[in-house]
Amino acid sequence: LTENGGGVHISGEAIVDIELCVFVNNWAGHGGGLYVAKGTLSGRNTVRIFGTSFSGNTADTENGNDVYNHQLTTVTVESGCPEPYTLNSPTKGSALDTYSYTGSGGSPIEGSLFSYTECTGDPCIATNSSSDDGSDDNFYCINGGIAGGGVDGCSCYSCKIGSSGPHCASCEVGYNGTDCSAYPCQATSNSTDDGSNGNFYCVNGGIIGGITGSCTCTSCDAGFEGPHCSGPYHAKNMTELFNMLSNQADYFDSKGKLQSFNTSNSIIPRGDTVVLDVGKYACSTSGENCASQTRMLSMNELYGDVNCMDDDASCILDGENTRRMMFVKGTGGKKLTIRAITFKKGHATMGGGIFI
């Protein structure tokens, strides 16, 4: 005898899909077939059930012969079928014997509380003939697409990058040909062009290379570097540094609540380099800028390099005992390098110098 969950016991802030399974003649104290344990305030146990049947299961306490659902959980019995059978209609079977915890944090099992079977049907077969419409289970599906469905119709999904549409036969911007192959990259002077559509920011003598989605810009003119040959950028004072690095700023609304907004500054292209002159950068200098009353610089999804001109940390960000110097929120999955900067007199509840 298993204490709880004779077939399956789920716990530990789990996310589980149960697909096309059979629970038969299982036995436990609670949840003869399936027991979903108590979640936590930081993470619920989440379970979805597709095309699955329950029969002959027994709970000694009679609390959920088939399914027991504890508190801080989300359990859903779906009335449809899982991929690749989403177009099929399953057969509804007997009603499930379920139990849901009724105390604090409890919630009923959602969906259609029945066993479901017969999802699979006759599988569709992918072909490269545009006339195949699925009526005989043959379905036009190319460019890496996976044919799914059956009895009630076919579909084509999981197209390769660059292709889309009901047969994965349509090419997205930056891709062409019957196989939707990637275009060679094209150089532009628009700093927002990231190569996702084949257009890539590449200036100052840079030579463009690569294909859509993986563009490069190399062999920059003398004095320029970085992934776009657009840097480095030199910041001589706090205003220039703010305009290059701080793409967010804060303010207090009429109710005293802290709000953030996009500065719309001409931020450096992601991945470039900002070089600070030797000296002190502070918000109190006349005519200079900072992100807010509590932050000097606020960076959202920026990456690249922030360096002092010299490697002796003689470039100083001075919080003047009133501000955090740098707030970093995400780096776009790339690396941000901060080199040879002195963080001085920062003040904040957490991370007086840098909060990441």
Residue pairs with C-beta under 8 A, 6 or more apart in sequence:
1 27
1 28
1 29
1 60
2 9
2 27
2 28
2 29
3 28
3 29
3 30
4 28
4 29
4 30
4 31
4 35
4 37
4 68
5 28
5 30
5 31
5 33
5 34
5 35
5 68
6 26
6 27
6 28
6 31
6 32
6 33
6 57
6 58
7 23
7 26
7 32
7 33
7 34
7 57
8 18
8 23
8 33
8 34
8 35
9 31
9 35
9 37
10 16
10 34
10 35
10 36
10 37
10 45
10 47
11 36
11 37
11 38
11 45
12 37
12 45
13 39
13 40
13 42
13 43
13 44
13 45
14 45
14 46
14 47
15 45
15 46
15 47
16 45
16 46
16 47
16 48
17 47
17 48
17 49
17 50
17 82
18 34
18 47
18 48
18 49
18 50
18 52
19 50
19 51
19 52
19 82
20 50
20 51
20 52
20 82
20 119
20 120
21 52
21 53
22 52
22 53
23 33
23 34
23 52
23 53
23 54
23 55
23 57
23 66
24 53
24 54
24 55
24 56
24 57
25 55
25 56
25 57
26 32
26 33
26 56
26 57
26 58
27 57
27 58
27 59
27 60
28 35
28 58
28 59
28 60
29 59
29 60
29 61
30 59
30 61
30 63
30 64
30 68
30 99
31 59
31 63
31 64
31 66
31 67
31 68
31 99
32 57
32 58
32 59
32 64
32 65
32 66
33 54
33 57
33 65
33 66
33 67
34 47
34 49
34 54
34 66
34 67
34 68
35 64
35 67
35 68
35 70
36 45
36 47
36 67
36 68
36 69
36 70
36 73
36 75
37 45
37 70
37 73
38 45
38 70
38 71
38 72
38 73
38 101
39 45
39 70
39 71
39 72
39 73
40 72
41 72
44 72
44 73
44 74
45 70
45 72
45 73
45 74
46 73
46 74
46 75
47 73
47 74
47 75
47 76
48 75
48 76
48 78
49 75
49 76
49 77
49 78
49 111
50 78
50 80
50 81
50 82
50 116
50 119
51 81
51 82
51 85
51 90
51 116
51 117
51 118
51 119
52 115
52 116
53 93
53 115
53 116
53 117
54 66
54 67
54 94
54 96
54 97
54 115
55 94
55 115
57 65
57 66
57 97
58 65
59 65
59 68
59 99
63 99
64 97
64 98
64 99
65 97
66 96
66 97
66 98
67 75
67 77
67 96
67 97
67 98
67 99
67 109
68 98
68 99
69 75
69 98
69 99
69 100
69 101
69 106
69 107
69 108
69 109
70 101
70 106
71 101
71 103
71 104
71 105
71 106
71 107
72 105
73 107
74 107
74 110
75 109
75 110
76 109
76 110
76 111
77 96
77 109
77 110
77 111
77 112
77 113
77 114
77 116
78 111
78 112
78 116
79 90
79 92
79 111
79 112
79 114
79 116
80 86
80 90
81 87
81 88
81 89
81 90
81 116
81 119
82 119
83 148
83 157
84 123
84 124
84 146
84 147
84 148
84 149
84 155
84 157
85 119
85 120
85 121
85 148
85 149
85 150
86 148
86 149
86 155
87 148
87 149
87 150
87 151
87 152
87 153
87 154
87 155
88 118
88 119
88 120
88 121
88 149
88 150
88 151
88 152
89 151
89 152
90 116
90 117
90 118
90 119
91 116
91 117
91 118
92 112
92 114
92 115
92 116
93 114
93 115
93 116
93 117
94 114
94 115
95 113
95 114
96 113
96 114
96 115
98 109
98 113
100 106
100 107
100 108
100 109
120 150
121 150
121 151
121 152
122 137
122 150
122 151
123 137
123 147
123 148
123 149
123 150
124 134
124 137
124 138
124 139
124 141
124 147
124 148
124 149
124 150
124 154
124 155
125 137
125 138
125 139
125 147
126 139
126 141
126 142
126 145
126 146
126 147
126 156
127 138
127 139
127 140
127 141
128 140
128 142
129 138
129 140
130 140
130 167
130 169
131 140
132 138
132 139
132 140
133 139
133 140
133 154
134 149
134 153
134 154
137 150
137 154
139 147
139 149
139 154
139 155
139 156
139 167
140 156
140 167
140 169
141 147
141 154
141 156
141 167
141 168
142 163
142 167
142 168
142 169
142 178
142 179
143 159
143 160
143 162
143 163
143 168
143 169
143 179
143 180
144 158
144 159
144 160
144 163
144 168
145 156
145 157
145 158
145 159
145 160
145 163
145 167
145 168
146 156
146 157
146 158
147 154
147 155
147 156
148 154
148 155
148 156
148 157
149 155
155 166
156 166
156 167
156 168
159 165
159 168
160 168
160 180
161 213
162 171
162 172
162 174
162 175
162 180
162 181
162 182
162 212
162 213
163 169
163 170
163 171
163 172
163 175
163 180
164 170
164 171
164 172
170 180
171 177
171 180
172 180
172 197
173 197
173 198
174 182
174 183
174 196
174 197
174 198
174 199
174 212
174 213
175 181
175 182
175 183
175 212
176 183
182 198
182 211
182 212
182 213
182 214
183 198
183 211
183 212
184 198
184 210
184 211
185 195
185 198
185 199
185 200
185 208
185 209
185 210
185 211
185 212
185 215
185 216
186 198
186 199
186 200
186 208
187 200
187 201
187 202
187 203
187 206
187 208
187 217
188 199
188 200
188 201
188 202
189 201
189 203
190 199
190 201
191 201
191 228
191 230
191 269
192 201
193 199
193 200
193 201
194 200
194 201
194 270
195 210
195 212
195 213
195 214
195 215
196 212
196 213
197 212
198 211
198 212
198 215
200 208
200 210
200 215
200 216
200 217
200 228
201 217
201 228
201 230
201 269
202 208
202 215
202 217
202 228
202 229
203 228
203 229
203 230
204 220
204 221
204 224
204 229
204 230
205 219
205 220
205 221
205 224
205 229
206 217
206 218
206 219
206 220
206 221
206 224
206 228
206 229
207 217
207 218
207 219
208 215
208 216
208 217
209 215
209 216
209 217
209 218
210 216
216 227
217 227
217 228
217 229
218 229
220 226
220 229
221 229
224 230
224 231
225 231
225 232
225 273
226 232
226 269
226 271
226 272
226 273
226 304
227 269
227 271
227 272
228 269
228 271
228 272
230 268
230 269
230 272
231 268
231 269
231 272
231 273
231 274
231 304
232 272
232 273
232 274
232 275
232 305
232 307
233 244
233 268
233 272
233 273
233 274
233 275
234 240
234 274
234 275
234 277
235 241
235 244
235 245
235 274
235 275
235 276
235 277
235 281
236 277
237 281
237 285
237 288
238 281
238 282
238 283
238 285
238 288
238 289
238 290
238 296
239 287
239 288
239 289
241 274
241 276
241 281
241 297
242 265
242 288
242 289
242 290
242 291
242 296
242 297
243 265
243 266
243 267
243 289
244 265
244 266
244 267
244 268
244 274
245 267
245 268
245 274
245 297
245 299
245 302
245 306
246 263
246 265
246 289
246 290
246 291
246 296
246 297
246 298
246 299
247 262
247 263
247 265
247 267
247 298
247 299
247 300
247 302
248 260
248 261
248 262
248 263
248 291
248 298
248 299
248 300
248 327
248 329
249 260
249 261
249 263
249 291
249 292
249 298
250 258
250 259
250 260
250 261
250 291
250 292
250 293
250 294
250 295
250 298
251 258
251 259
251 261
251 292
252 258
252 259
252 293
253 259
258 292
260 298
263 291
267 302
268 274
268 302
268 304
270 301
270 302
270 303
270 304
270 332
270 334
271 303
271 304
271 334
272 304
272 305
273 304
273 305
273 306
273 307
274 304
274 305
274 306
274 307
275 307
275 308
275 309
276 306
276 307
276 308
276 309
276 315
276 341
277 309
277 315
278 308
278 309
278 310
278 314
278 315
279 314
279 315
279 316
280 316
280 318
281 296
281 315
281 316
281 317
281 318
282 288
282 317
282 318
282 320
283 289
283 290
283 296
283 320
283 322
283 323
284 320
290 296
290 297
290 323
291 297
291 298
291 327
292 298
292 323
293 322
293 323
294 322
294 323
294 324
294 348
295 323
295 324
295 325
295 326
295 327
296 317
296 319
296 323
296 324
296 325
296 326
297 317
297 325
297 326
297 327
298 327
298 329
299 326
299 327
299 328
299 329
299 336
300 329
300 330
301 329
301 330
301 331
301 332
302 328
302 331
302 332
302 336
303 331
303 332
303 334
303 335
303 336
304 334
304 336
304 337
305 336
305 337
305 339
306 336
306 337
306 338
306 339
306 341
307 337
307 338
307 339
307 340
307 341
308 314
308 315
308 339
308 340
308 341
309 315
310 340
311 339
311 340
312 340
313 340
313 341
313 342
314 340
314 342
315 340
315 341
315 342
316 341
316 342
316 344
317 325
317 326
317 341
317 342
317 343
317 344
317 346
318 325
318 344
318 345
319 325
319 343
319 344
319 345
319 346
319 347
319 352
319 353
320 345
321 345
321 347
322 347
323 346
323 347
323 348
324 346
324 347
324 348
324 351
324 352
324 353
324 354
324 355
325 343
325 346
325 352
325 353
325 354
326 338
326 343
326 353
326 354
326 355
327 351
327 354
327 355
328 336
328 354
328 355
328 356
338 354
343 352
343 353
343 354
346 352
346 353
348 355
